[in-house]
Amino acid sequence: MKITSNPQAAGPQLDRLNSPGRGGSNHGTAPVAGGEDTASLRTGQETISRLKAQLKAAPEVRSQRVAQLRDALANGTYNVNPAQVAQAMITDLTGRQG
């Protein structure tokens, strides 16, 4: 089997051409030499490139929020809501809101 990538395509899609005698359709194309199956995966390269650019533009750390939390800890004014912590743990473990 031969797998190739097609970066010009937009959107994930798997194309498969079956060789004769495998019970599948070859969708109007000629049989592959040597009786091999061929598959190509279209990755949506434009979408991936756009998402990478957005990720690079986003700050790695929310500096303002970190400073607020640091100040609250230093001043002794940081309060934890146990119900919110428990709910966040349940959501994280089950994937469902409470």
TALIN-V440491 format. One record per backbone hydrogen bond with DSSP energy under -1.0 kcal/mol. CO is the residue of the C=O (numbers start at 1). NH is the residue of the N-H. Records with the same first field share a line. If there is no record, write none. Layout:
CO=NH ; NH
//
This chain:
2=39
4=41
6=9
13=42
15=40
17=38
19=22
26=29
32=35
37=2
38=17
39=4
40=15
41=6
44=48
45=49
46=50
47=51
48=52
49=53
50=54
51=55
52=56
53=57
54=58
61=63
62=66
63=67
64=68
65=69
66=70
67=71
68=72
69=73
70=74
71=75
72=77 ; 78
81=85
82=86
83=87
84=88
85=89
86=90
87=91
88=92
89=93
90=94
91=95
//
